[in-house]
Amino acid sequence: MPVKSRSDLIRSYFAAYRANDRSVIEAVLTGDFTSPYDDAIDRATCFARCRPNSTLFKSIAVERICEDGNGAFVLNRCETLDGKVFRNTELHSFQDARLHSVEVYFGASYKDGVFVPQQPLS
């Protein structure tokens, strides 16, 4: 079986997230996976906190992937079922062919073409 590129792995991860297919996501993540933006949550917390949210999305489109060594920046466009649209930039770090960590940089949100102000962090 041919080795997948990092871009292919990222696209398969997002497709599995949208399909709520835990088995694919389990295979992609390293055992010590973390998401530093979320207070360095571990793999188990990621599944508990993030995976249930996949049902809130109408679409997640990977618009760009820029690979650099063991990392890749990903720009994606998301639309929620209630019509909110936003883009995120994520830094995906790999160990071999598995995803080791993801840092998410949240972008501006829009609904019906109008900017939606975000609540300030407290």
N, C-alpha and C positions, 0 to 999 in steps of 0.2 A: 504494500500500500504506500503511495507516495506521501511524503511529508507535506503537511499543509503550511502555507506561508503564515506569518503573523496576521496579515490582513484577512486571510481565510478563517483563521481561528477567531478573530474578533467578530467577523460577520456571523459565524456559526454561533458564537456566544449570544449575540443580540437576538438572532432568530430563535434560539432555544429559550431565552428569557421571555420573548413575546409569546411563544407557544407554551410557556410554563412547563418546559421539559427539563426537570431537575437532573435526569441522568446525563444529559449532554453537558450541563453546567458542571456537575460533579467531576466529569472526566477532564474538563478544561482547567479547573482550579488546582493549584498546588495545595498540599495538606496544610501549609502555613500561610495561606492566602490572607491578605489584609486589605482593608480599604481605609487608608490614612485619613481621608477627609472626614469619615465617620468615626473619629476618635480611635482610629486603628482597630476597627472591629475585625473580628476573626471570621473564619469561614462559616462557623455555625450561626453566628449572629447575622452575618450577611444573608444566609438563607432565611432566617427567621424575620428579619426586618425588611429586606429588599424584594425577595421573591414574590410575596403576596401582592406587591404593588404592580406587578406586570399586567394584571387584569384592568388597571386603570387607563391603559394606553390604547388609543386607536391605532397609532403607528409609531415606529421608531425607525428612522431612516439614517443609515450611515452615509454621510455626505463626503467625508474625506478621511483618509488614513495616511499618516506620514510615519514610516518606519525609520528607526534610528537605533542600530545595534540591538540590545535586548529590550528596547522600548518602542512604543508607538503612540503618537498623539491621534486621537479620534475626535472628529467633529460629527455630532449627530443631531438630527432634528426630531423632536418628539411632539406628538399631538395626543392630548388626553381625550377621553370620551366626552368630557364637557366642553371641548373646543379650545382649550388652552394650548398654545403652541410656544415652544421654547427650544433653544439649542444649548447643548452642553459640550464642553471640551473635556476630554479625559486623557490621562496619561496611563497607559497600560504597560506594566513591567513584567517581563517574562523570565522564567527559569526553564531553560531548554524549550520544550514545546508547550509549556503550561503557563497559565496566567498566575503571577505571583502577587500582584497588587494593582489597585486602580485608585487613582486620585481624580476626583470629579470637580470640575470648575463650572459652576452653574451660571447659565446665561440669562438674559432678559426674557420675560414672558409676555405673550400677547394673546388677546382674545378678540375675535372679530376684527383683527388688524389694529387693535388699540393696545398700547403698552399697559401692562398690569403691574403696578408697583408691588414689590415684595415686602413682607414684614421684616423689620430690622431684627438682627440677631440680638438677643439679650444676654 
